[in-house]
Amino acid sequence: MKKLFCLFLPLLLSAQMLQVGDFTKPIALVSQHEKKILLFEDGVLAITWDKETTRLANKYFEKFGMKSDTQMLVDVSQVPSGILNLFVLPRMRDYKHEILLSYDEVYNLALPYEENAVTILHLKDGKIEQIDFAQNEEELKALLR
């Protein structure tokens, strides 16, 4: 495993975080219900990184619903497959809103990130127009309504 990590380390270090004005790469992801879905080129992308930010976003979307121009992406690249399949995915399948799962660590490293926050990307024609971060439900509500 260490050899594999060392092989990809230069690639990981060269990955730059997306910024306002950058274009997102069109990518197809799988939802918690194993449905293949393309990321929107126009709309809002809410990105969660860990258990707490995912819980915050899920609670928000359960309470207020998900608009048709909004998608939720969860970085699951660091979750061991056993834990993901036995515990995480079964819980995610209970949610009505679509949750897109990103297993690609290199892709996830390019996404804007802030500690303990849900990343909100506003996209127009695949271009990032605005990047925001929400650390609680009030901030999330202000950014998504």
C-alpha positions in Angstrom: 0.0 0.0 0.0 2.9 2.4 0.8 4.4 1.8 -2.6 1.1 2.6 -4.3 0.8 5.8 -2.2 4.3 6.8 -3.1 3.6 6.2 -6.7 0.6 8.6 -6.7 2.0 11.1 -4.3 3.3 13.5 -7.0 -0.1 13.4 -8.7 -1.8 14.1 -5.3 0.5 17.0 -4.6 0.1 18.5 -8.0 -3.7 18.5 -7.7 -4.9 22.1 -7.2 -8.0 23.1 -5.5 -10.7 24.5 -7.8 -11.4 28.3 -7.5 -14.0 30.7 -8.7 -13.8 30.9 -12.5 -12.5 27.3 -12.9 -14.5 24.7 -14.8 -15.7 21.5 -13.1 -14.9 18.3 -14.8 -18.1 16.6 -16.0 -18.3 13.4 -14.0 -20.8 10.6 -13.5 -21.2 9.4 -9.9 -23.2 6.7 -8.3 -26.0 7.6 -5.8 -26.7 5.8 -2.5 -29.3 3.8 -4.5 -26.7 2.7 -7.1 -28.1 5.0 -9.8 -25.5 6.6 -12.1 -26.0 10.4 -12.2 -24.1 13.2 -14.0 -23.0 16.2 -11.9 -25.0 19.3 -12.9 -23.3 22.0 -15.0 -25.8 24.6 -13.8 -27.0 24.7 -10.2 -25.7 24.2 -6.7 -23.4 21.4 -5.5 -23.3 20.8 -1.7 -20.2 18.8 -0.8 -19.7 17.0 2.5 -16.4 15.6 3.8 -17.0 13.6 7.0 -19.7 12.2 9.3 -20.6 15.6 10.8 -20.9 17.6 7.6 -22.8 14.8 6.0 -25.2 14.7 9.0 -25.6 18.4 8.8 -26.5 18.4 5.1 -28.8 15.3 5.4 -30.6 16.9 8.3 -31.1 20.1 6.2 -32.3 18.3 3.1 -34.7 16.1 5.1 -36.1 19.2 6.8 -36.3 21.6 3.8 -36.1 19.3 0.8 -33.7 19.5 -2.1 -34.3 21.9 -4.9 -34.2 20.5 -8.5 -31.1 22.5 -9.2 -29.2 21.1 -6.2 -27.0 18.0 -5.8 -25.3 16.6 -2.8 -21.9 14.9 -3.1 -20.2 13.0 -0.3 -16.5 12.3 -0.2 -16.3 8.6 0.7 -12.8 8.0 -0.6 -11.4 7.7 3.0 -14.1 5.4 4.3 -12.9 1.7 4.5 -15.1 -0.4 2.2 -16.3 -2.7 5.0 -17.5 0.2 7.1 -19.0 1.9 4.0 -20.9 -1.2 2.9 -22.0 -2.4 6.4 -22.9 0.8 8.1 -22.7 4.0 6.0 -24.6 3.0 2.8 -27.5 1.3 4.6 -28.1 4.5 6.6 -27.8 6.6 3.4 -30.4 4.5 1.6 -33.0 5.7 4.1 -32.8 9.2 2.8 -35.2 10.3 0.1 -32.9 12.9 -1.4 -30.2 11.8 -3.8 -26.7 11.5 -2.3 -23.9 11.2 -4.8 -20.8 9.2 -3.7 -17.4 10.2 -4.8 -14.7 7.5 -4.4 -12.1 9.3 -6.4 -9.5 10.7 -4.0 -7.7 12.8 -6.6 -11.0 14.4 -7.8 -12.0 15.1 -4.2 -8.7 16.8 -3.4 -9.4 19.3 -6.2 -12.7 20.4 -4.6 -12.7 23.4 -2.3 -12.5 22.5 1.3 -12.8 24.1 4.7 -12.5 22.2 8.0 -15.9 21.3 9.6 -17.9 22.9 6.8 -20.2 21.9 3.9 -18.8 23.3 0.7 -21.3 25.0 -1.6 -20.4 25.5 -5.2 -22.6 27.6 -7.5 -22.2 26.5 -11.1 -23.1 28.1 -14.4 -22.3 26.2 -17.6 -19.8 24.1 -15.6 -18.0 27.1 -14.3 -17.7 27.9 -10.6 -19.3 31.3 -10.0 -19.2 31.3 -6.2 -17.8 29.1 -3.4 -19.3 29.2 0.1 -18.9 27.2 3.3 -21.6 26.4 5.8 -20.8 25.2 9.3 -24.3 25.0 10.7 -27.9 24.8 9.6 -28.5 28.5 9.6 -25.6 29.2 7.2 -26.7 26.3 5.0 -30.2 27.6 4.9 -29.0 31.1 3.9 -26.8 29.7 1.1 -29.3 27.2 -0.4 -32.6 29.2 -0.2 
